[in-house]
Amino acid sequence: MSVIADVAFGAAPIAGGVLMGVLAGTIKGPDYRGMIKDDLELLEKIPPEDVELRAALKSSIDVRIADLVVSTERTRQLRDAASSYKGNWRDGVLFFCSVLFTIVWWNVPHDRTNWLVTLIFLIVLSAVLGLYSARGILREFRRSRRNPDQHESRN
C-alpha cells in the first residue's frame, strides 16, 4: 500500500499542474452582456425627469458596450493567431531541452517518491514535443522544396 501512496504523492505536482491548466480554461469572466441587459432594464425604470442619473447610467452602459466590442475583437485576434501558428525553431529547442531534462532525470536517485511518475511524464512530453517539432520541420521542408526562391527571401 505504501508504494501506491508514494506514487500518488509523487504524482501530486504533475496532477496539480494539470488541474491548474484545466481550471484556467474553465474560469469565466464577468457576464458583461447580462450586466448591460440589467442596466438597460434599470434605465427604463428611471423616471424621464431625472436627466442626470439617466445620462450617467447611459454613459456607463456605452462604456461597457465599447469594452465588450474591444474584448471580443481581441479574443478573435488571439484565436486567429493561435490557430494559425505553424511552429518554428523554438519547437526544436523545446524538444531538445525536454530530452536533455529526461536524461538528467534518469540520473536522479531512483528511490525518490516522484521519480517514476516524473520520468514517465517526461518521456510522454518529449514524445509529444518530438512529433510536434518533426511536423514543423517537415512542413518547412515541403514549403522550401515547393518555393525555394520565396523561402530564401524570407530569411
C-alpha positions as MATLAB code, in Angstrom:
seq = 'MSVIADVAFGAAPIAGGVLMGVLAGTIKGPDYRGMIKDDLELLEKIPPEDVELRAALKSSIDVRIADLVVSTERTRQLRDAASSYKGNWRDGVLFFCSVLFTIVWWNVPHDRTNWLVTLIFLIVLSAVLGLYSARGILREFRRSRRNPDQHESRN';
ca = [
       0.000    0.000    0.000;
       2.864    2.385    0.686;
       4.078    2.044   -2.925;
       0.726    3.293   -4.212;
       0.847    6.153   -1.720;
       4.380    7.019   -2.817;
       3.359    7.072   -6.480;
       0.272    9.171   -5.685;
       2.371   11.572   -3.623;
       4.961   11.763   -6.379;
       2.303   12.481   -8.992;
       0.893   15.387   -6.986;
       2.975   18.123   -8.685;
       2.063   16.880  -12.165;
      -1.594   16.448  -11.237;
      -1.594   19.937   -9.721;
      -0.223   21.397  -12.944;
      -2.844   19.582  -14.999;
      -5.592   20.729  -12.646;
      -4.384   24.317  -12.904;
      -4.437   24.072  -16.695;
      -7.973   22.699  -16.668;
      -9.153   25.416  -14.303;
      -7.528   28.129  -16.403;
      -9.594   27.002  -19.367;
     -12.897   26.894  -17.472;
     -12.788   30.107  -15.443;
     -15.299   32.549  -16.852;
     -15.068   36.305  -16.571;
     -17.930   38.606  -15.696;
     -21.064   38.418  -17.824;
     -20.952   41.839  -19.492;
     -23.930   41.098  -21.697;
     -26.066   40.285  -18.674;
     -24.876   43.398  -16.857;
     -25.646   45.566  -19.893;
     -29.098   44.000  -20.159;
     -29.759   44.638  -16.462;
     -28.563   48.240  -16.787;
     -30.816   48.809  -19.806;
     -33.785   47.499  -17.811;
     -32.793   49.782  -14.939;
     -32.521   52.734  -17.344;
     -36.113   52.153  -18.438;
     -37.266   52.288  -14.800;
     -35.593   55.624  -14.050;
     -38.092   58.472  -14.482;
     -37.513   60.649  -17.596;
     -37.287   63.803  -15.489;
     -34.130   62.513  -13.697;
     -31.925   63.539  -16.624;
     -28.548   63.482  -14.814;
     -28.968   59.956  -13.455;
     -30.184   58.661  -16.818;
     -27.227   60.285  -18.607;
     -24.729   58.819  -16.113;
     -26.203   55.332  -16.446;
     -26.347   55.634  -20.251;
     -22.692   56.677  -20.260;
     -21.811   53.640  -18.116;
     -23.723   51.365  -20.498;
     -21.924   52.862  -23.506;
     -18.523   52.257  -21.872;
     -19.432   48.619  -21.143;
     -20.585   48.086  -24.723;
     -17.349   49.588  -26.069;
     -15.308   47.367  -23.716;
     -17.284   44.325  -24.878;
     -16.593   45.124  -28.539;
     -12.871   45.641  -27.862;
     -12.547   42.420  -25.850;
     -14.436   40.438  -28.482;
     -12.098   41.733  -31.192;
      -9.023   40.995  -29.055;
     -10.265   37.455  -28.357;
     -10.824   36.880  -32.071;
      -7.314   38.118  -32.893;
      -5.771   35.846  -30.241;
      -7.776   32.867  -31.506;
      -6.698   33.566  -35.093;
      -3.053   33.866  -34.042;
      -3.199   30.628  -32.042;
      -4.882   28.668  -34.830;
      -2.502   29.938  -37.495;
       0.654   29.020  -35.563;
       2.741   26.683  -37.703;
       5.758   26.205  -35.451;
       9.311   27.439  -35.678;
      12.812   26.791  -34.370;
      11.665   27.156  -30.732;
       9.769   23.877  -31.027;
      13.027   22.074  -31.793;
      14.797   23.790  -28.896;
      11.980   22.842  -26.544;
      12.149   19.221  -27.711;
      15.929   19.176  -27.262;
      15.626   20.636  -23.742;
      12.928   18.147  -22.746;
      15.101   15.236  -23.920;
      18.069   16.625  -22.001;
      15.971   17.047  -18.871;
      14.682   13.488  -19.238;
      18.292   12.261  -19.396;
      19.170   14.328  -16.329;
      16.122   12.983  -14.504;
      17.200    9.416  -15.312;
      20.370   10.073  -13.313;
      18.488   11.320  -10.255;
      18.381    8.728   -7.437;
      15.598    6.266   -8.254;
      14.417    5.986   -4.654;
      12.664    9.374   -4.793;
       8.898    9.084   -4.429;
       8.111   11.017   -7.589;
      10.913    9.633   -9.748;
       8.927    7.105  -11.811;
       5.889    9.309  -12.353;
       8.028   12.243  -13.421;
      10.124   10.057  -15.739;
       7.006    8.707  -17.454;
       5.636   12.236  -17.772;
       8.919   13.488  -19.244;
       9.047   10.636  -21.761;
       5.487   11.326  -22.904;
       6.194   15.064  -23.034;
       9.358   14.502  -25.071;
       7.469   12.252  -27.489;
       4.705   14.818  -27.999;
       7.202   17.641  -28.458;
       9.225   15.484  -30.859;
       6.172   14.821  -33.013;
       5.231   18.484  -32.974;
       8.767   19.542  -33.850;
       9.031   16.951  -36.625;
       5.730   18.140  -38.082;
       7.028   21.714  -38.198;
      10.328   20.631  -39.767;
       8.543   18.548  -42.427;
       6.159   21.400  -43.203;
       9.082   23.813  -43.594;
      11.000   21.302  -45.734;
       7.996   20.805  -48.053;
       7.461   24.527  -48.332;
      11.123   25.169  -49.141;
      11.088   22.469  -51.844;
       7.964   23.948  -53.427;
       9.144   27.579  -53.425;
      12.938   27.693  -52.968;
      13.235   31.364  -54.022;
      10.493   32.546  -51.681;
      11.981   30.613  -48.763;
      15.394   32.248  -49.153;
      13.980   35.773  -49.434;
      12.050   35.282  -46.196;
      15.216   34.877  -44.112;
];
